[in-house]
């Protein structure tokens, strides 16, 4: 049996490449949020206050319940934290996304 290689685990479980890309993007956003919370050493109650959501909603976010959060909602959470995403293309043609603290 031939070995199958994938760059994105969602390519395996999604019905099409667009859905796989959306799932990967939302995962990346969730992981970015989690890293920010960990760096700030925030408890779930502090996260809930900062995002304007309930503690159970924070729990869903922290447990990676990707199906419960749209990309728009996750980007909005980043914005509430004063964080912006700045996508660009580098000299090799690779897309990079810088996470920056808004002024």
C-alpha positions as CSV (number, residue, x, y, z in Angstrom):
1,X,0.0,0.0,0.0
2,X,1.4,3.4,-0.9
3,X,2.1,5.9,1.8
4,X,0.0,9.1,1.8
5,X,1.7,12.4,2.8
6,X,-0.3,15.5,3.7
7,X,0.9,19.0,4.6
8,X,-2.4,19.7,6.4
9,X,-4.2,17.2,8.5
10,X,-7.5,18.8,7.4
11,X,-6.8,17.7,3.8
12,X,-7.6,14.2,5.1
13,X,-10.9,15.0,6.9
14,X,-12.3,17.8,4.9
15,X,-14.5,17.4,1.8
16,X,-12.5,19.9,-0.3
17,X,-9.4,22.1,-0.2
18,X,-11.3,25.2,0.7
19,X,-12.9,23.6,3.7
20,X,-9.4,22.3,4.7
21,X,-7.9,25.7,4.4
22,X,-10.7,27.3,6.5
23,X,-10.2,24.7,9.2
24,X,-6.4,25.2,9.3
25,X,-6.8,29.0,9.4
26,X,-9.3,28.8,12.3
27,X,-6.9,26.4,14.1
28,X,-4.0,28.8,13.6
29,X,-6.1,31.6,15.0
30,X,-7.1,29.6,18.1
31,X,-3.5,28.6,18.7
32,X,-2.5,32.2,18.5
33,X,-5.1,33.2,21.0
34,X,-4.1,30.4,23.4
35,X,-0.4,31.5,23.2
36,X,-1.4,35.1,24.0
37,X,-3.4,33.9,27.0
38,X,-0.5,31.7,28.2
39,X,2.0,34.5,27.8
40,X,-0.2,36.8,29.8
41,X,-0.8,34.1,32.4
42,X,-4.6,34.8,32.3
43,X,-7.2,32.6,34.0
44,X,-10.3,31.8,32.1
45,X,-12.3,34.5,34.0
46,X,-9.8,37.1,32.9
47,X,-10.0,35.9,29.3
48,X,-13.8,36.0,29.5
49,X,-13.7,39.6,30.7
50,X,-11.3,40.6,28.0
51,X,-13.2,38.9,25.2
52,X,-16.7,39.8,26.4
53,X,-17.8,36.2,26.5
54,X,-18.9,33.7,29.2
55,X,-16.4,31.4,30.9
56,X,-17.9,28.3,29.3
57,X,-17.3,29.9,25.9
58,X,-13.7,30.5,26.9
59,X,-13.5,26.8,27.9
60,X,-14.7,25.8,24.4
61,X,-12.0,28.0,22.9
62,X,-9.3,26.6,25.1
63,X,-10.3,23.1,24.4
64,X,-10.1,23.7,20.6
65,X,-13.7,23.3,19.8
66,X,-13.0,24.6,16.3
67,X,-16.5,23.9,15.0
68,X,-18.0,26.5,17.4
69,X,-16.0,29.5,16.2
70,X,-15.9,31.2,12.9
71,X,-12.8,32.9,11.5
72,X,-14.6,36.2,11.9
73,X,-15.3,35.6,15.6
74,X,-11.7,34.6,16.2
75,X,-10.3,37.6,14.4
76,X,-12.7,39.7,16.5
77,X,-11.3,38.2,19.7
78,X,-7.7,39.1,18.5
79,X,-8.9,42.7,17.8
80,X,-10.4,42.9,21.3
81,X,-6.9,42.1,22.6
82,X,-5.4,44.8,20.4
83,X,-3.8,42.3,18.1
84,X,-3.8,42.5,14.3
85,X,-2.8,40.1,11.6
86,X,-0.6,41.5,8.8
87,X,-0.4,39.0,5.9
88,X,2.3,39.6,3.2
89,X,4.3,37.7,0.6
90,X,8.1,37.3,1.1
91,X,10.8,37.3,-1.5
92,X,10.3,33.6,-2.2
93,X,6.6,33.9,-2.8
94,X,5.6,32.4,0.5
95,X,2.7,34.0,2.3
96,X,3.6,35.0,5.8
97,X,1.3,36.4,8.5
98,X,2.8,38.7,11.1
99,X,0.9,39.0,14.4
100,X,1.3,42.5,15.7
101,X,0.2,44.4,18.8
102,X,-1.9,47.4,17.6
103,X,-0.8,50.8,18.8
